[in-house]
């Protein structure tokens, strides 16, 4: 008997397909807490926390505007680092930059131009200063429509920086000051109808206007970045590059201003529509109140009672609104606390998995030491007298010897009723080169076959091909096929162990009863191992399987086919499944016998697939409903070709 190898550790799944804590909270109702459920709160997977739905919707609308704000801010910082230290402008890029600071900057530019005698640009500066002063109120009103002060802070800071750069460099100065004055003038000319009611479309157009303004200002600043001498670039080379752009840059600014004007017009149109809807609602409410007042006047003394009732209802509604708001806050806090607690519990469960894995490794090491001690200290004659019989082991495995054959025949019958796309998948599998290489290889090999986008049908095209292989290989004296179809054994009321333990029990019974080899020795099975086998201990079952394979004749080619492994990747089965398949792969790679392992997966495998090398994975394309040519690969030819591979004697 060969040395028994240690099993792979039973580790917790590395991939989390769901978030158990968030799913638990989302299915709670008001019986758990009066603040639940809260329709205004939703789990945000990016922030890993619960947030208000309105805040999440606003973040989505301002995605492009936020990107452009960050790009403009980065360009401002880059320009500051490239300019001379004594020429830099003090900007509140992190704190708030006010509109008053922009007005101070343009006034300072006007004073500098007057003192320095720059008459060529003085007129443009004064015109810009006048427009900024006249349009400031409308521009500030538009800035207040943005989500927070950071948006307006970046725009104001950028205007200060561009004014300072234009008065110092003088390139396209008139065009720049015209553009600076035109932007708030466009906002003022649009005459926005500011209203508390905003549709989603209005918010989208406000965000687009902000993005276009920031893009226009960033384009102007990028021009002056070429004028600012960097720490490693000469002034002359920067100047030549900027002057080359000068003649056409005024037209580019005009195009960008036109884009800003169009965006402002779109904001005005949607704002007017919102205002009209609001005014219509107010008018309808006023008309209703007028009719109600007329009715109250006709009611005489009932008027006082009705007013009192309305007052009481108003106070009750106010209190109810405050209570709902408080419950919403309690709901949000409760969800986050509950989520944190569940995450902690899940982490504790992972640590328990690791502890159980450690204990199983220790138990396996103890069993191996016992077996090695017995093999050294006891003679073969005495061991043979103490070991259980094959019938005793088969009895405690509690697996019907006829069940494997019944599964095989059932799948072959169902395969005759396959749809066209399932027939196409089966033909693709039978004709694949990787399957042929796996069959004809003269050494132990492993193959993992998976449909690219499968379903949850327990009998797939891969199941049918696996059944054909088993039926064909059973007719050869050279091969010993063992098979198990996971999709047919998931019901705990029909199977005692619908999991990895049941799979090992079935394979062991096939090996002990179904094979023609009658010289298996069970002398190494002592009382402790026998009891663990009786209790369906997975480590003990794998130990027995490895020991029996080691006793097979060297001329026998062992085939182990496990179909539909994705059905055993559920939360309660995945650990045992990964351990058992990992053990099969280890035996195939280290045992002295020729063993061929085939594992099929009709669905998406999130765990078992990782135990195979990429070159040992075969992907079968899924044919759409009605597509494909059906069984274009002759099934009888596949049987005959597979049988002929093993009729010529033992593989050398």
ZAMARGU-4260 file (C-alpha; in steps of 0.2 Angstrom, whole numbers, plus 5000, padded with zeros to 4 digits):
<rodrens>
0) 5000/5000/5000 | 5007/5017/4995 | 5009/5032/5006 | 4993/5042/5009 | 4995/5060/5004
5) 4988/5074/5015 | 4972/5082/5009 | 4970/5100/5003 | 4964/5112/5018 | 4946/5115/5019
10) 4946/5134/5017 | 4932/5146/5017 | 4926/5152/4999 | 4936/5166/4992 | 4922/5174/4981
15) 4907/5181/4989 | 4893/5180/4977 | 4881/5190/4988 | 4881/5202/5003 | 4872/5192/5017
20) 4871/5206/5029 | 4863/5218/5017 | 4851/5205/5010 | 4846/5201/5028 | 4842/5219/5032
25) 4833/5222/5015 | 4821/5208/5019 | 4816/5215/5036 | 4799/5221/5039 | 4790/5233/5052
30) 4788/5219/5064 | 4807/5219/5067 | 4807/5238/5070 | 4794/5252/5067 | 4806/5262/5056
35) 4808/5247/5044 | 4806/5246/5029 | 4812/5263/5023 | 4809/5266/5005 | 4820/5282/5005
40) 4835/5272/5010 | 4845/5260/4999 | 4862/5250/5001 | 4876/5258/4991 | 4889/5244/4986
45) 4902/5257/4982 | 4902/5266/4999 | 4898/5249/5008 | 4885/5258/5018 | 4866/5263/5017
50) 4862/5280/5010 | 4847/5291/5005 | 4841/5287/4987 | 4840/5305/4983 | 4859/5308/4987
55) 4863/5293/4976 | 4853/5299/4962 | 4861/5316/4963 | 4878/5308/4963 | 4874/5299/4947
60) 4867/5315/4938 | 4883/5325/4942 | 4895/5311/4937 | 4902/5320/4922 | 4901/5337/4930
65) 4911/5331/4945 | 4925/5323/4933 | 4926/5340/4924 | 4927/5349/4941 | 4942/5338/4946
70) 4950/5340/4930 | 4949/5359/4931 | 4955/5359/4949 | 4970/5348/4944 | 4974/5360/4929
75) 4974/5375/4941 | 4986/5366/4953 | 4997/5362/4939 | 4998/5379/4932 | 5002/5386/4950
80) 5016/5374/4952 | 5023/5379/4934 | 5022/5398/4937 | 5035/5408/4947 | 5033/5408/4966
85) 5031/5427/4967 | 5018/5427/4953 | 5006/5414/4961 | 4988/5418/4966 | 4982/5414/4983
90) 4967/5403/4980 | 4955/5394/4991 | 4955/5378/4981 | 4950/5368/4996 | 4941/5381/5006
95) 4928/5392/4998 | 4932/5405/4985 | 4919/5419/4984 | 4912/5429/4970 | 4918/5444/4979
100) 4936/5438/4977 | 4933/5437/4958 | 4927/5456/4957 | 4942/5461/4968 | 4953/5452/4956
105) 4946/5461/4940 | 4947/5478/4949 | 4965/5475/4953 | 4968/5470/4935 | 4960/5486/4929
110) 4971/5496/4941 | 4987/5487/4935 | 4982/5491/4917 | 4979/5509/4921 | 4996/5511/4930
115) 5006/5502/4917 | 4998/5511/4903 | 4991/5496/4894 | 4978/5505/4884 | 4976/5491/4872
120) 4968/5480/4884 | 4961/5492/4896 | 4944/5493/4887 | 4942/5475/4887 | 4946/5474/4906
125) 4933/5488/4910 | 4920/5479/4899 | 4923/5463/4908 | 4922/5471/4925 | 4905/5480/4921
130) 4898/5463/4915 | 4904/5454/4931 | 4896/5467/4942 | 4880/5467/4933 | 4878/5448/4931
135) 4885/5443/4948 | 4868/5441/4956 | 4861/5429/4942 | 4878/5420/4942 | 4877/5418/4961
140) 4859/5412/4960 | 4864/5398/4947 | 4879/5393/4958 | 4867/5390/4973 | 4857/5377/4962
145) 4873/5366/4962 | 4874/5352/4975 | 4887/5360/4986 | 4899/5375/4988 | 4914/5365/4981
150) 4907/5367/4963 | 4906/5386/4964 | 4922/5387/4974 | 4932/5379/4959 | 4924/5391/4946
155) 4927/5407/4956 | 4945/5401/4960 | 4948/5397/4941 | 4941/5414/4936 | 4954/5423/4948
160) 4968/5413/4941 | 4964/5416/4923 | 4962/5435/4926 | 4979/5435/4934 | 4987/5425/4920
165) 4979/5436/4906 | 4985/5453/4914 | 5003/5446/4916 | 5005/5437/4899 | 4994/5448/4888
170) 4991/5434/4875 | 4974/5434/4867 | 4970/5445/4882 | 4955/5454/4874 | 4947/5437/4869
175) 4950/5430/4886 | 4942/5445/4895 | 4927/5445/4883 | 4925/5426/4887 | 4926/5429/4906
180) 4913/5443/4905 | 4902/5433/4893 | 4900/5418/4904 | 4890/5426/4919 | 4882/5437/4906
185) 4875/5421/4897 | 4868/5416/4914 | 4860/5433/4917 | 4853/5434/4899 | 4845/5416/4901
190) 4834/5423/4915 | 4832/5407/4925 | 4816/5404/4934 | 4823/5398/4951 | 4811/5386/4959
195) 4811/5374/4974 | 4804/5361/4963 | 4817/5353/4951 | 4814/5339/4939 | 4828/5326/4936
200) 4830/5333/4918 | 4833/5351/4926 | 4846/5344/4937 | 4854/5335/4922 | 4855/5351/4912
205) 4862/5361/4927 | 4876/5348/4928 | 4879/5349/4909 | 4880/5368/4910 | 4893/5367/4924
210) 4903/5354/4915 | 4903/5366/4899 | 4908/5381/4909 | 4922/5372/4918 | 4928/5364/4901
215) 4929/5382/4893 | 4939/5389/4908 | 4950/5374/4908 | 4954/5377/4890 | 4959/5395/4893
220) 4970/5390/4908 | 4978/5376/4897 | 4983/5390/4885 | 4992/5400/4898 | 5000/5384/4906
225) 5010/5384/4890 | 5015/5402/4894 | 5021/5399/4912 | 5039/5393/4912 | 5041/5376/4921
230) 5055/5371/4932 | 5063/5361/4918 | 5057/5370/4902 | 5063/5387/4895 | 5053/5402/4893
235) 5057/5404/4875 | 5051/5387/4870 | 5034/5389/4880 | 5031/5406/4872 | 5034/5399/4854
240) 5022/5385/4858 | 5008/5397/4865 | 5010/5410/4851 | 5008/5396/4838 | 4990/5393/4846
245) 4986/5411/4847 | 4978/5416/4830 | 4966/5401/4831 | 4963/5401/4850 | 4950/5416/4849
250) 4939/5406/4838 | 4940/5391/4850 | 4935/5402/4864 | 4920/5408/4854 | 4914/5390/4850
255) 4916/5385/4869 | 4906/5401/4874 | 4892/5395/4861 | 4891/5378/4869 | 4889/5387/4886
260) 4875/5398/4879 | 4866/5382/4872 | 4867/5374/4889 | 4861/5389/4898 | 4846/5390/4885
265) 4842/5371/4889 | 4843/5375/4908 | 4831/5390/4905 | 4818/5379/4895 | 4817/5366/4908
270) 4817/5378/4923 | 4802/5387/4914 | 4793/5370/4912 | 4796/5367/4931 | 4790/5384/4936
275) 4774/5382/4925 | 4771/5365/4933 | 4773/5373/4950 | 4762/5388/4946 | 4749/5377/4939
280) 4749/5367/4955 | 4748/5383/4965 | 4734/5389/4955 | 4724/5373/4957 | 4727/5373/4975
285) 4721/5391/4976 | 4705/5387/4966 | 4702/5373/4978 | 4705/5384/4993 | 4693/5397/4986
290) 4679/5384/4983 | 4682/5377/5000 | 4681/5395/5008 | 4665/5398/5000 | 4658/5382/5006
295) 4664/5386/5024 | 4656/5403/5023 | 4639/5395/5019 | 4641/5383/5034 | 4640/5397/5047
300) 4644/5390/5064 | 4651/5374/5057 | 4666/5386/5050 | 4674/5387/5067 | 4673/5368/5070
305) 4680/5365/5053 | 4694/5377/5056 | 4698/5369/5072 | 4698/5352/5065 | 4710/5358/5050
310) 4721/5366/5063 | 4722/5350/5073 | 4725/5339/5057 | 4739/5351/5052 | 4747/5349/5069
315) 4745/5331/5068 | 4752/5330/5051 | 4767/5340/5056 | 4770/5329/5071 | 4768/5314/5060
320) 4780/5321/5048 | 4793/5324/5062 | 4790/5306/5068 | 4792/5299/5050 | 4808/5309/5048
325) 4814/5303/5065 | 4810/5285/5061 | 4819/5287/5044 | 4835/5292/5054 | 4833/5278/5066
330) 4830/5266/5051 | 4846/5272/5043 | 4856/5270/5059 | 4848/5254/5063 | 4853/5247/5046
335) 4871/5252/5047 | 4873/5245/5065 | 4864/5229/5060 | 4875/5228/5044 | 4891/5230/5054
340) 4885/5217/5067 | 4882/5204/5053 | 4898/5207/5045 | 4907/5204/5061 | 4897/5188/5063
345) 4902/5182/5046 | 4920/5186/5050 | 4918/5175/5066 | 4911/5161/5055 | 4926/5162/5044
350) 4937/5160/5059 | 4927/5145/5064 | 4929/5137/5047 | 4948/5139/5049 | 4947/5131/5066
355) 4937/5116/5059 | 4950/5115/5044 | 4964/5114/5057 | 4955/5100/5067 | 4952/5090/5052
360) 4970/5091/5047 | 4975/5085/5064 | 4962/5071/5063 | 4969/5066/5046 | 4987/5066/5052
365) 4981/5055/5067 | 4973/5043/5056 | 4988/5042/5045 | 5000/5039/5059 | 4988/5025/5065
370) 4988/5017/5048 | 5007/5018/5046 | 5010/5011/5064 | 4998/4996/5060 | 5007/4993/5044
375) 5024/4992/5053 | 5020/4983/5069 | 5007/4970/5062 | 5011/4956/5050 | 5000/4954/5035
380) 4992/4938/5042 | 4986/4946/5058 | 4980/4962/5049 | 4970/4951/5037 | 4961/4943/5051
385) 4957/4959/5060 | 4951/4969/5044 | 4932/4970/5039 | 4925/4962/5024 | 4920/4970/5008
390) 4902/4967/5012 | 4903/4975/5029 | 4911/4991/5022 | 4898/4991/5008 | 4884/4990/5021
395) 4890/5005/5031 | 4893/5015/5015 | 4874/5015/5013 | 4873/5017/4995 | 4863/5007/4983
400) 4874/4997/4971 | 4861/4998/4957 | 4858/5017/4959 | 4873/5022/4948 | 4868/5010/4934
405) 4850/5017/4935 | 4856/5035/4934 | 4866/5031/4918 | 4851/5023/4909 | 4840/5037/4914
410) 4851/5051/4907 | 4854/5041/4890 | 4835/5040/4888 | 4832/5058/4892 | 4846/5063/4879
415) 4835/5056/4865 | 4823/5070/4869 | 4836/5085/4869 | 4832/5101/4860 | 4842/5107/4845
420) 4853/5118/4855 | 4857/5104/4868 | 4861/5092/4854 | 4873/5105/4847 | 4882/5107/4863
425) 4884/5088/4865 | 4891/5087/4847 | 4903/5101/4851 | 4909/5092/4867 | 4911/5075/4858
430) 4920/5083/4844 | 4932/5094/4855 | 4951/5091/4853 | 4953/5093/4872 | 4941/5078/4875
435) 4950/5067/4862 | 4967/5072/4870 | 4961/5068/4887 | 4955/5051/4881 | 4971/5046/4872
440) 4983/5052/4885 | 4995/5039/4891 | 4996/5047/4908 | 4985/5053/4922 | 4975/5069/4916
445) 4962/5080/4922 | 4948/5089/4912 | 4935/5102/4918 | 4921/5105/4905 | 4910/5120/4907
450) 4896/5128/4896 | 4899/5147/4894 | 4881/5152/4899 | 4872/5136/4906 | 4856/5134/4916
455) 4850/5124/4931 | 4844/5109/4922 | 4850/5093/4931 | 4852/5084/4915 | 4863/5094/4902
460) 4872/5090/4886 | 4888/5087/4896 | 4878/5074/4906 | 4873/5065/4890 | 4891/5064/4884
465) 4897/5058/4901 | 4884/5044/4901 | 4890/5039/4883 | 4908/5038/4889 | 4904/5028/4904
470) 4893/5015/4894 | 4907/5013/4881 | 4921/5012/4894 | 4911/4998/4904 | 4913/4987/4889
475) 4932/4987/4889 | 4942/4975/4901 | 4956/4988/4901 | 4946/5002/4909 | 4937/5005/4925
480) 4924/5019/4924 | 4917/5027/4940 | 4903/5040/4938 | 4892/5052/4949 | 4878/5064/4943
485) 4877/5078/4956 | 4861/5085/4948 | 4851/5069/4951 | 4856/5069/4970 | 4851/5085/4978
490) 4835/5080/4987 | 4838/5076/5005 | 4822/5066/5007 | 4828/5054/4993 | 4847/5053/4997
495) 4854/5052/5014 | 4869/5062/5009 | 4865/5074/4994 | 4883/5081/4995 | 4901/5077/4993
500) 4900/5063/5006 | 4886/5054/4996 | 4897/5056/4980 | 4912/5047/4989 | 4900/5034/4995
505) 4893/5030/4978 | 4911/5030/4970 | 4917/5018/4983 | 4903/5006/4981 | 4905/5006/4962
510) 4924/5002/4965 | 4921/4988/4978 | 4905/4980/4970 | 4904/4986/4952 | 4922/4982/4947
515) 4928/4964/4943 | 4943/4966/4954 | 4941/4955/4969 | 4958/4956/4978 | 4955/4972/4988
520) 4963/4971/5005 | 4954/4981/5019 | 4966/4975/5033 | 4971/4994/5036 | 4953/4998/5041
525) 4954/4998/5060 | 4939/5001/5072 | 4942/5020/5073 | 4942/5022/5054 | 4927/5010/5052
530) 4917/5020/5064 | 4921/5036/5054 | 4916/5028/5038 | 4900/5023/5046 | 4897/5041/5051
535) 4901/5047/5033 | 4916/5057/5038 | 4923/5065/5022 | 4941/5064/5026 | 4939/5045/5031
540) 4930/5042/5014 | 4944/5050/5004 | 4957/5040/5014 | 4948/5024/5009 | 4946/5029/4991
545) 4965/5033/4989 | 4970/5017/4998 | 4959/5006/4986 | 4965/5015/4970 | 4983/5011/4976
550) 4978/4993/4976 | 4972/4992/4958 | 4983/4983/4945 | 4994/4994/4935 | 4986/4989/4919
555) 4969/4996/4924 | 4965/5013/4918 | 4953/5022/4930 | 4941/5035/4924 | 4932/5046/4937
560) 4918/5056/4930 | 4909/5069/4941 | 4894/5078/4931 | 4885/5094/4936 | 4897/5099/4950
565) 4889/5117/4951 | 4874/5109/4960 | 4886/5105/4974 | 4893/5123/4975 | 4879/5129/4986
570) 4883/5137/5003 | 4880/5121/5013 | 4889/5110/5001 | 4904/5120/4993 | 4917/5116/5006
575) 4915/5097/5005 | 4914/5098/4986 | 4930/5108/4984 | 4939/5096/4996 | 4933/5080/4987
580) 4937/5087/4970 | 4954/5094/4976 | 4958/5076/4983 | 4954/5068/4966 | 4965/5080/4957
585) 4979/5077/4970 | 4977/5058/4967 | 4978/5059/4948 | 4994/5069/4949 | 5003/5059/4962
590) 4996/5041/4962 | 5006/5028/4953 | 4991/5022/4943 | 4984/5030/4927 | 4969/5040/4933
595) 4958/5051/4921 | 4947/5064/4930 | 4933/5073/4921 | 4922/5086/4930 | 4908/5094/4921
600) 4898/5110/4925 | 4882/5115/4916 | 4881/5132/4926 | 4894/5145/4932 | 4907/5137/4944
605) 4913/5150/4956 | 4924/5138/4966 | 4929/5121/4959 | 4935/5128/4943 | 4949/5137/4952
610) 4957/5120/4957 | 4961/5116/4938 | 4974/5123/4927 | 4969/5135/4913 | 4975/5122/4900
615) 4964/5109/4908 | 4948/5119/4906 | 4936/5116/4891 | 4923/5129/4887 | 4908/5123/4877
620) 4899/5137/4868 | 4880/5139/4872 | 4869/5138/4856 | 4854/5150/4857 | 4836/5142/4856
625) 4833/5136/4839 | 4851/5138/4833 | 4863/5125/4829 | 4863/5109/4819 | 4858/5096/4832
630) 4868/5080/4833 | 4880/5084/4819 | 4893/5072/4827 | 4888/5054/4825 | 4884/5047/4842
635) 4887/5029/4837 | 4903/5034/4829 | 4909/5042/4845 | 4905/5026/4854 | 4914/5015/4842
640) 4929/5027/4841 | 4930/5028/4860 | 4929/5009/4862 | 4943/5006/4849 | 4955/5017/4859
645) 4955/5004/4873 | 4954/4987/4863 | 4972/4986/4858 | 4979/4981/4875 | 4987/4991/4889
650) 4993/5008/4887 | 5012/5008/4886
</rodrens>
